[in-house]
Amino acid sequence: MVRNPLTPEQLEAGRRLGQRLRAARGDRPLVEIALTAGISPETLRKIETGRLPTPAFGTIACLSEALDLPVQDLADAWTAALRLRSAS
């Protein structure tokens, strides 16, 4: 299966998601949150830096639980960039 390249809006959405996750993690160690969520620290690092802009839903659900953050907050962070683009 060939995957279409991500749009600039989707890349920006991934950056926003990463920023939201990083803010929610605060001073807690990245390794601790990653392992609690059942993902590798490198995967969490990639999500937080926007290098993995479209993580799987299961990954987001596990991070939501590990950070005690409603999954809707993470969905809102991702879709905010798309809403901003469609409003222009």
ABEGO torsion letter per residue (X at the ends): XBBBBBBAAAAAAAAAAAAAAAAAAEABBAAAAAAAAGBBAAAAAAAAAGABABBBAAAAAAAAAAAGBBAAAAAAAAAAAAAAAAAX
